[in-house]
Amino acid sequence: MKKILVVAVIVLAAASFTLSQTNRNGAGRLMLVKAAAPVQDCSTLTFQTESLPGFTLNSPANFQIEAVGGTPPYHFQITSGTLPQGLHLNQNGKITGKPTELADTTVFVLLTDSAGCTLTQAFAVRVD
C-alpha cells in the first residue's frame, strides 16, 4: 500500500510541482516544491493585419484588425493619431462607423495580449 501511495504522490507532483529530497540529520524527507511559472515569450505576438482598407466617405465601415501568437484574448487601442471623424476602434480590434470626413492619416495601434505582452504598429488610414 505504501508503494502505491508514493507512486500516486510522485505522479501528482510531476503535474505541477517538483519533488525535492531533503536530508536533515541523516533522515530523508520528501518535500513538494511548487515549480516556477514559465517565462512568457512575447516574441510570438504579432499583427496579422498588415494594412487597413480604404474607407469611403459616408459609407458604413466594418473591419477587424487581426493578431496572432501571444496569449489571447487581445486588447487593441490607439496610442497616437486619431481615426477620421465617424470611425471608431473598439478594444477587440474592430473598426466600425461611417466616416464623415475625407482623410489621409496614420494611427498607431497598441496590441496587448492577456499575458501583458505588447506590440505597436502604424496603420495608414484613408477615406476617399
N, C-alpha and C positions, 0 to 999 in steps of 0.2 A: 504493500500500500504506500509506503514512503517513497519508493521509486516512481510510482505513478504521479504522486503529488509533486515531486521535484521536477519531473518532466513537464507537468502542466504549468508550473511556475516559470520554468525556462521558456516555454513556448509563449506564454503570456508576456514575459519580459521582453522577448525579441520583437514583439509587435511595436512597442513604442518606448521601451526602456532598455538600458544597458545593464547587464548583470555584472556586478563587481564583487570581487572577493577581498575581504579584509582579514588581516591576521593580527589579532590583538592578544598579547601574552600567550602566544602559542596556540590559541584556539581559533579555528577557522570559522568565519561567518560569511554568509552570503547577503548581499545588500542590493536592492534595486535602486538604480540611479537613473533619473529621468534624462533622456537624451536631449541634446541641444537642438533647438529648432533649426531647420536648414536655412542657409543664407539665400535670400531671394535673388534670382538672376534677372535683372532688369533689361538685359541686352536683347531679349526676345520681343519686347514691346515695340510695336511699330504701327504706323498708319497704313492701312491697306489702300485707302483712298489717296490718290496722287494729286488730283486736282478737282476743283468744283466745276459743274457745268455752267454754261452761260444762262443767265436768267433773263426773262422777258418782262418788260415794264407792264404792270397791271395784270400779270398772269400768275395764277397760283403756282407756288413753288413747293416741292416735296422731295427732299434729297437727304439721304442718310450717309454721313461720314462713317467709314468702317475702320476698325482697328483689329489687329491680330496679336497673338502672343501675350506675354504677361499673364496676369490673373484677372479674368473677367469677374464682375461686371466693370465696365469702363465709365469714366465721367469725362465730359468734354466742356470746355469753357473758353471764351475768347479772352485773351490776356492783353492784346494790343490791337488797335484798329476797331472799326465798327462795321457791322453789316449795313448795307443800304437800308434806308427807311422802309419799313414794311416787312423785312425779313428778320427771322429770329432763329437762334440756335438753342435747342434745349440740352439738358445735361446728358441725354442719351445720344447726342450727336446728330439729331435730325434738324435740318433747316426747313422751316415752313414759313408761310405767309404769302404776301403779294407785294412785290417791290413797287414802290410808288415814286421812285426817282431813278434817273439814269446814273450809272456809277461805273467806275473802273478803279478799284481799290484793293488793298491787301489786309487780311486779318490773320492774326497769329492764334492758333488753337492749341490749348494745353490739353493733353490726354493724360489722365491719371487712372491707373488700374487699382483694384481693391487691395493690393499689397503695398501701395504707396509709390510705385514706380511712376515716373513722369516722362513726357516727351512733348516737345512743342514743334509745330510745323506751320509754315506760312502758306496761306492759300490766296490766290488771286480771285477776286470777286468782280464779276462784270454783269451789268444789267444794260441790255440794249432795248 
